[in-house]
Amino acid sequence: MALEPRGWRLVRLYRAQGFPLPLLWVYAAGPYNHVGLGVVVLAVSGRTWGYHDAERGRRGYLAPCGDAKAAAGQVEDLLKHRMFPGTW
């Protein structure tokens, strides 16, 4: 996974119990603050697949499935913004 070398923690929630779709939970835990983002794969136009922010669904498109580095960059930017909202 392209996010692990960047220092993010991952939880793979791929079982059907409690989740309608397989979900990758990417998070960072600090002494005072925890941030996370769920990533799912959904179909997009053109008969392809894309990574999406699970909370936003189809409106949360991050990158095409063939480009894990781009998706990792988008996820990292979103999490950094949540961790340090005043600096972005």
Residue, then its C-alpha position, 0 to 999 in steps of 0.5 A: m500500500a502506498l500510504e504505509p511508507r509515508g507513516w500512516r496506519l491502516v486497518r483493512l476492513y474487508r469482511a462483510q460484517g457491519f460494512p456494505l463495502p470493503l473499506l480501508w481505514v487510514y488514520a493517525a493517532g496523536p496524544y490529543n487528536h485522532v484523524g482518519l479517512g475511509v477509502v472505498v472502491l466504486a465504479v466510475s464512468g467509462r467502465t473503470w474503478g476509482y478510489h473514493d472517500a467513503e464518507r462522501g461516496r461518489r462525490g468523494y472521488l480521489a483517483p483512478c484505481g490504477d494510480a495508487k500514488a495519486a490516491a495516497g497523495q489525495v488521502e494524505d492531503l485530506l488527513k493533513h488538513r484535518m490534523f492541521p486545519g489552520t495551516w491549509 
